[in-house]
Each structure stands twice: as structure tokens, then as C-alpha cells.
Amino acid sequence: MLVQAVRRTCAALLLGAAAAASVSAQSTTILSPDEARLTAAQYLSAGRAAASAEITNVLIKRDRTDAASLIIHAHSMRTLGRHDAAQAAARDGWRVADTDMERFGAALAMAMALSSDGHKTRAQIWLRRAGQVAPNAQMKARAARDYRYLRKINPWSVNFSFGITPSDNVYNAPRDNTVVLGGLIFTDPTAVPISGFEIRSDVRLRYNFAEQTTKRNFVSLLWSESHVVFSDSDAPAGVDEAEFSYRKIETTFGRDFITGPGKPRQTVSLSFGQIWSGGSTLAHEVRLDWRQIYDRPQGRQFAWDASLGYSDRKDSDLRSGVTGTLGAQWSRPLQSGSRLGWQAEIGRTDTDSRALTHTRLPFGVQYTQAEPILGAVAQVGMAAELRRYDDPLYGPEARRDARGTLSASLLFVDFDTYGFAPKLTLEASQTDSNISRFETQNLGLQIGFQSLF
């Protein structure tokens, strides 16, 4: 795949040179620079990298700003196994390039030289640069395709997400801040909706090792943070933004494997994490996960997963306990090219705290539109969650919650930068409960970025 990319890139760079070479010039032993570059590219395509390097070396000595010769020289050095020289030539080609075509060729040459030298992650960065300067959609797609190929063979991977969510109820305060206990009414003056925005970021670093045809092991590190900023100047006294900060670090050890042809892809993992809330340690966690993915004909996919975890709460021993979940996801393409999917889950949390012990049932559907809307990929979703708590705490009846969520998002694929496109998500949610203290309403707009490859 990468070799074909070299040939096509060199051919595009030297198309003008081929037209400039006249029939009469072919009979002389003196080659013009255009003819020499064309000859070097032909030698490289024919597997004569050493001869190609000799020609481009002369051309580079003649003109240090000859971007096309530097690019061909980089590919020749890479073919000869001289990776440092290949990277130096590609870097010089990038520096002196005058056109998007030359910049694309230099970035692609650098990515290939780095990949051959074992630097897969740095090669992926240069492929993002290549996609950014690609002169047309076809070459941009080529950079994305090569990036996906490197991602498959690179043992290291980094996933990053960032978002800002303005909201009229930034910390999910109840609609009614009163609680009735034993016929007495208690009011919490701090439990009122406050407008503001949430800033959230997640970074996951993963390393694959002991890879074989049907299995591989991995270790990953997750760092997640969220912070709340109030925009309402009339925030109640005693309510501090820092109280709603959240931080989590989690290490996961696992294995991806498949047991045979036509069998599902499976992942088993064990995670250890620590959570901070308001600057103080909230809990230590351990969790076991198992997931299976079935690829079906005609682009359909079904997956199910199960998890079992234990949380050691530091704020109260009563809140420590076990959580288990069992979930399923299904999706399929429609005749229009759009895609429809659903997911459902059942979860159970058991602790010594009546405020936390409950059973929950979330479910939802998503529809992704094939035809762009305002130049963006559109997705709409509906979700609901039912919660049933075991024991009464706030009155004669145990707590019952029902939450509904509507969301719509636009991914602006035509405005990507280095393969990252802006994404806007509008979400409205409402929670009804037999305990008024837990009834909430929220409307928020999330602004973030999503990788396109």
C-alpha cells in the first residue's frame, strides 16, 4: 500500500517534467533537471534505488531548494535502508516546498521513512500533516488510509477527547430543593440550578504487546478530568466551583483475541482506578470486563459486554460496594446509506447505603444520517433510564427515577484540521422522581472535536 503511494506521488510531482522532456532531448547524454528527476523517479519505480539516489544527489547539490528531488531522494534512501538520510531529505523537502503537492509529497516521504525506522507514532503525526496539506480529496483519503494502516500495526496508540458544555444547570441541581422527612419540610438553599459550563478532557494511552495472529495483550492508562465554571454571578453562598471538579486515573490490563474463523472478537480486561472529587480522594476501584463483537453480513454488527466491579469509598464505608452490568449493542446500515443502532443495559449496585443500592435499566437508539446536513454528518439519539432503589430513605416509599434524554449532533467533516473535525451536540434531559429532590432539567450544548481517522 505504501509503495503504491510512493509511485503515485512521484508521478504526480513529475508530471510537468515529463511533458517538458522533448523527443530531441532524448538523443543527448545531457539531461535537463526535469529529465533527470523523471529518470530518477523511473529508476526508483523499477527498483534501482541506488541509481535514483545518485541522480537526485547531484540535483540536490545543484539546488538545495529542489523540493521534488529531495522527496525522490528521501524515498530512495528509505528503500536503501538509510533511514536517517531519508528523514533528513524529507524534512528539507518539507521546509523548501512551495506547493501543496510538494508539501504532501514531503510529508508522505517523512511518514514512510519514520515508519520503516520503527517510529510508527511519529509517522502518524506526519500523515496528519499530509492530510492537512493534501491538494485534493483523493490524496487526503490516501493519507487517512495510510494512517489507519499504521494504527493497526503500531503497538502504541493515543486517544484524546476534549469538550466544553455550556448549560443552564451546570451541576444537575434539582427543580425543587425541598425534602419532606417525617412531615417536616427541609430546604437546601445551595441546591438550585446555576448556569455555566463544564470543561472535560480524556486521554487514553495504550500499548499492545505479545501480538500473534489471533490474540494480543495490552496495557492502557486513562486520565479523565472535568471542571465546572459558573457564569451566574448570583450563585448561592457556600457553593464553590471546586467542589464539582472530578478526576480519574485508571490502569487496564487485558487481552484481545479470537478463537477461530467466523468467531466473535473478544476482549477481557482488568482495571484499577482512583477517583478524586472536589480535590479529595473519593474512591479506589477495581473492575473486570468482558466484551464480544459479532460482525454480521451486510454491515450489521452486534456486541455484548459484562462487567463486575468493586468501589472502596473513602467518604463513607457504607457507600463501598459491588456494581455489575450486562449490556448489548446492535447496529445496521439502511438502504439510504444511513445507520441505525440501539443499546440496552441492566445494572445493579449493592452497598450498605440505602442512598446508593439500586437497579437501573438504561436503553437508547441512534440514527446517523448518510446525506450531510449543512456540510456535516448528523446524528440524533433518544435515551431513557429507569432506576429503582431498594429501601425507603426520604419518605415512606423507596426512590423511583425515570430519566429521558434527546440529543442531536453535527460533525463538520469539511472543516477538519489535521484530521480533527469540530462537533456540536445539543442535549436536553429531564429526570422525574417520586422524590422531588431528585427531579432535574438540563439543556446543554457541547462543543468538541472528533478524529476522522
N, C-alpha and C positions, 0 to 999 in steps of 0.2 A: 504493500500500500504506500509506504513512504518513498520507495524507489520510483514508483509511478509519479508521485507528486514532484520529485526532483525533475524528472524528464519533462513533465508538463510545464513546470515553472521556467526551466531553462529555455524551452521552446518559445514560451510567451515573451521572455526577456529579449530573445534574439530574433524575433520575427522581422523586426525592421532591418536587422543586419543581413538577413537572408535576401530581402528584397534589394538591398543596396549592392550586393555582390553581382557584378555583371559577368556575362559569358566570356568576354575578352580577358577579364582579370584572372579567370581560372587557368589560363595558359601560362601565367608567370609564376615564378618561385617566390615573389614578394607579395605578402598578404597585407591587405589593409587591416586596421584594428577590428572593423566589423567582421571581416572574413576570418580573422584569427580567432575571434570569440566564437564564431559559428563553428569553426573547426574544432575548437576545444570542447564545445558542447557535444559535438558529434562523437569525438573520441570518448568522452565520459559516458555517453549513452551506449557506446559499443564495448564498454568495459576496459578501455585503455586509459585508466585514471592517471597513470604516471605521465603519459604523453600530454594529456589535458593540463596537468599541473605545470608542466614545463612551459607550455604556451601562455597560460594565464600568469605565470610568474614573470615572464617578460613584459606582458601587458601592464601588470601592476607596477613594475619598476619604471615603466614609461609614464604612467599616470596613476598617482596614488588615490585619485578620486574616481577611478573607473569602477563604479558600483557593480556592473554586470560581470566584469572579470573577477572581482572579489568574491561574488556569490558562486560563480562556477568553480573558482579556486577552493572555496570552502567545501563544496561537495566533493571535489577531487581529493582533498586532504582527508576528509572523513572516510572515503572509500579506501584510501591507503592506510587507514588506521591511525593517522596523525591527528588526534582529536584536538589537542591544544592549538595546533596551527589552523585547523578548521574553524574553531571558535574565534580565534583572532581575526581571521579573514571575514567571517560573517559579521562580527562586531564592527569591523571597519566598514563593511558594506552598508550596514545599517546607519552608521554615522554620516557617510557621504551620499546616501541615497537622496535623489531629487524627486522621485515619483512614487506614488503608492505601489506601483508594480514592483519597483526596486526594493522598497521597504518590506513589502510582503515576501519577496524572494529572500531577502537577508534574514528576516525573522524565521522563515521556514528553515533556512540553512542552519541557523543557530540552534533551533529546536532539535533538528536531526543530529547535529554534532553533539549536543549535550546528551541526547537520549543514547547515542552509541557509546558515550563515555560513562554511562551509568547514572547520569543526573536527570532522572525522569521528572522530578518536580519542577526543576528549573526549566526543563524543556516545555512543560505545560504552560508555564508563565509566558514563554516566548510564543507559543501557539496562540495564546490570548492576544498578544501583541499583533501577531499575523492577522487574526480575525478582525482586530480593530482597524487596521490599515488596508484590508483587502479591497481591491478596486472594483469588485463585482460580487454578486451574491454567490456565484459558483465557487469562487476562491474562498469566500467566507465559510461556505459549507464544508470545503475541504479542510480548513483549519479546525473546524469543530469536529469533523470526523476523525482527524488525526489525534485531537485532544482526547476523544473518547477511547481511542485505541490505547493511548499511553495510560489513561486512567485504569484500564483493565490490567495492564502489566506492571504498573507502578505499585510497589508494596506500601508506599506512603500515600495518604490522602488527607485533605483538609476540607472540611465543610464549615462554612461561615454564614450566619444569617444575622440581619440587623433590621430593626423596625422601630418606628415611632408611632404611637397610637394616641391621638387626641380623643378625649372622651368627656361626656358631661357627668360621669360618675366614675372617677378615675380609680377608686379603690373599692368599688362594688358595695357601696353603703345601702342599707335598706330603705324602702319607700316610707316605712313607718318606724321611727326609732323608739317606740314604746313596747314594753313587755309586761304582760299581766301574769303575776305569780301569786297564787293564793288569794285572788280577789284584789290584790294591790297592783297599782299601775306604776311601773318604773320607766323613767325616761333617760336615755343616753344622749346628752347634747353633742357628743362628738360623732355619733353615728348618723351623719347626714351626707347626702351626695355633694361632692366637690368636683368642679371641672378642673381639667389639667391634661397631662399626657404622660404616658408610660414609655420609657426607653428600654428596649430589650435587645440583648445580643447573645448569640450562642456560637461557640467554636468547638468543633469535634476533630481531634487528631487521631488517625487510625494507622496502624502498621500491620500488614499481613506477613506471616512467616510460615515456614514448613509447608509451602504450597505444593500440591500434587494435582493430578488431573481431576479428581473427584472430591477433593477436600482442601481446606486451608485453615490455619489458625490465625487469630488476630487479637490485638490488644488495642484499646482505644481510650482516649481521655476526653471528657466533656467538661466544658466550663460554660456555665449559663448565669446570666445576670439580668436583673430588671430593677429599674428605679422609677419612682413616681415624682413628678414635678407638678405642684399646684399652680394653676393660673388664676384661681379665685382668691382675691385678696381678703375675702370675708371668711376664711377658713376658721372653724371653731378653735377656741383656745384649748391648748393641750394636745392638738393634732399636729404631729410632726411628719414631714415627708420621709425622714429617715426610718420611721417605724415600718414603712411599707417597702423597704428595699429587700431584695431577695437575691441569694447567690447559691449556686450549687456546683460542686465538683464531683465527678463520677469516673471511676476507672472500671473498664469492662474487659473481661477475658472470654473469648468464645471461639467457636468453630463453625464455618460454613461447609456444608457437604451435600452430596447427592449419592443415593445408593444404587443408581443404575439408570439406563436409558428410559425416558418417559416418566421417571420418578420425580417427585417434587423437590425443589431446592429447600434446604433446611438450615436453620441457624439455632444453635444452642449457646447461651451466654450466661455468665455470672458477673454481677455488677456490685461494686462497693461505692457508696457515696456519702457525702456530708452536705447538709443544708444549713445556711445561715439566714436568719430573718431579723431585720432591724439591727443588724450588726452583731447579733449574738447567735451562738450555735443553737439550732432548733432541733436537729435530729441527725443520727447516723443510720444509714440504710444499707441493706443487702437484698439483692433481688436475683431470681433465676428466671430466665426467659427461654421460650421455645417457639419457633415460627416455621411454618411450611408455606411455600408458594407453588401453586399449580398453574402452569401455562397451558391454556386450552386453545383449540383451533379457533381461527378467525379473530385472533387478537383478544380473546377473553382471558380473564385471569381471576383466580380465586386464591385467597390466603386465609390462614387462621393462625392465631397465636394464643399462648397461655403464659401467665407469669404468676410467681409467688414471691412475696417479699416481706421483710420484717423491718419495722421502723422503731428505733430506740430513741424516744423523745426525751429531750433534755429540759423542756419546760415543765413536764409533769410525767411521772412514771405511769399514771393512769392512762395516758394517751399512747403509750407504746403498744404495738400490736402487729397483727398479720394482715396483709392485703393480698387477695388473689383476684385475677381477672381471666376471662375467656372471651376472645373476640374473633370476628370474621369480617373479611372484606371481599367484595366482588365488583368487577367492572367489565364492561364490554363496549366495543365501538358500535355506533349506529350507522344506518345506511348513508346518512348525510355526511359522515366523517366525524361527527361529534362523539362524545363519550359519556356514558352514564355509569355511575357507581354507587354503591351503598356500603355501609358498615354498621355492625351491631356489636354490643359487648354486654356482658354481665360481670359485675364486680362485687366483691364482699370485703368489708373491713371489720375486723374483730379486735376490740380493745376492752379495757376495763372502764373506759369512759363512755357514759351514755350520750355524750355530745358527739362522739365520733363513730360509734358502732352502727353500721347501716349496710343496706344492699342497694346497689344502683344499677340502672339499665339505660345506657346511652345508645342512640341509634341515629342515623342520618343518611342523606342522599346528596350526591353532587352531579351536576351536569356541566360539561365543558363544551363550549360552542366551537365548532370547526371553523366557521366563517368569522374573520376578525370583525370586531366592533370598535370603531374609532381607531383602527390600526392596532388593536390589542386583542389578545386571547382572553375571552371572557369565561368566567366560571361562576355559577350560582349554587348555593347549598342551603339545605334545611337540616336542622338537627334538633333533637329533643333528648332530655334526660329525666328519668324518674328516680327519686331517692326515697327510701323508706327506712326510718330509724327504728331500732328495736324497742327502746324503752322511753316512756314519757319523761321529760325533764323540765319543760317550760309550761306545762299545764297537764290536764288530765289525759290528754291524748299524745301519742308519740308523733314526732315530727314527720310530715309528708311534704316533699317538694316536687314541683314539676317545672322544668326549665325549657324554654324554646328559643331557638336562635335562627335568624335569617342572615345570610351573608352573600355578598356579590363582590367579585374581584376582577380587575383588569390588569393583565401583564403586557406592558408596552414593548413588544419584541423589536419594534423598529427603532427604538431609542436606547439600545443597549450600549454599554461602554465596557470594553474588554470582556464581553460575554455576559455581563450582568445587566439585567433589564429592570427598570422601575416597576413596582407592583403596588396598586392601590386596592385596599379591601375595606368595604363598608359593612359593618356588622351591627345588628340590633338584637338584643336579647332581653328576655323577661323571665323572672322566676316567681311562680306563685307557690304559696305555702300555707298550711293551716296555722302556722306560727308567723304572725305579721312581721316579726323581727327579721325574718329571712326572705321577705319579698323584695325583689330588686328590679330595676330597669336600667338599661345601659345602651348607649348609642356611641359608636366609636368608628374612626377612620384610621386604618393602619397604613403607614407609608413605609415601604421597604424595598429590597432588591432581591432578585432571584437569578441564579445562574441558568443560562440557556443551554449549557453543555458541560 
